[in-house]
Amino acid sequence: MLLFNGTAECQRSNKWFKRGNRHEFYMFSKNKDLMSQLDQIEQYFTERGLDHIEIVGTETLQDANEITNDMLMYAYDEASQKGLAGAIVRAPMQAA
């Protein structure tokens, strides 16, 4: 399973996110070729009101037992079924 992380900017406010804030995300994908699925990844975020996506890290996860966070385990399980799933950190990143 491919694990990648980065940030995305909120494009519209809702009860969890405020427009203009950047949020960290973590995503899992059964497809280990990141470049071939950039359109799907962008669609995933835009459907959730996020854009200006920056992927900062990738790794191949060999064993789900390496995951110790419940939110990430839920995303892993969803990606196992649907092919692609993620978790967006609710707290916005601090401005530099």
Helices and strands as residue ranges (DSSP letters): E 2-10, E 22-29, G 34-37, H 38-46, E 50-60, G 64-66, H 70-82, E 84-88
